[in-house]
Amino acid sequence: MYAADEWRGAQGKRWAKGAEAQDRFLAPFGDAAMVAQGPVAALRVLDLGCGAGATTVALAQAGARVTGLDVSPDLVAMTRARIAAAGLPEGAAEAVEADAGRNPPEGPYDRLFSRFGCMFFDEPEAAWRTLRGAMSAGGWLTAVSWRTLAENEWASLGYEAAREAFEAAGEPFAPAAPAGAPGPFGWGDPQVVRPWLEGAGWREVAFSPLDLSLEATAPDDPDPVESATIRSMESGPVAGRLRDAPAPIREATAERLRALFAERAARGPIEFACAAWIVTAQA
């Protein structure tokens, strides 16, 4: 399936349903990318993969004229609602439903920003050439993307617990997608990604590591162990594997995670070690 089709359908609906929790968890990464991007006042910015619109609103509040772009109609609807509720100046922000890699809104844009929306193209070099064509000469890309699965506990803990449960049941467990495949960890290896961007006409491509330890649940969560367990089972590449798995395997995975998180909770807040890249490049 073309990755955009997944986001137009069930994946976009799932993300919209959990948007508030996702935005809380991802905010520190988006904030770091905005600092790396620098001032955007009076600049025209394309917010690639804008999700539910938190970054679109933040960019507009920083003075930019922003187009939030997403392929999911559910997420675009949420972005439009957030724009309307934010009290922004007229014309400061809009949300557009389109496939960024094939038909982005007409530019030129001075900045291209993305908080974890850059890793899902099936034909990445072609997509980034198209996006390069929407930029003004000398415009900058600033994106934050995940590093590898192994470096990100929000996904790896659930993945490993599920792998153990599948193997204990004698069932096959599909390996994680390789570097470069569309998905959350597709940009984990700069040696794979850099040639796409440079081949598409981007220059000064740089990858800066960003490591954070983030609480898995909200501070006021009444049952952080259960919430962290659910989040781990519904995040990253394990989610699809568990969604279609037999009930005993799902429960065995949950039991493994509950035991892990109960041990961590006894020492303090449950936290995930997270690792990302801040990627910058010039058009």
Beta strands, then each sheet from edge to edge (+ up, - down):
strand 1: 44-48
strand 2: 65-70
strand 3: 93-97
strand 4: 109-115
strand 5: 135-146
strand 6: 203-215
strand 7: 271-282
sheet 1: 3+ 2+ 1+ 4+ 5+ 7- 6+
end
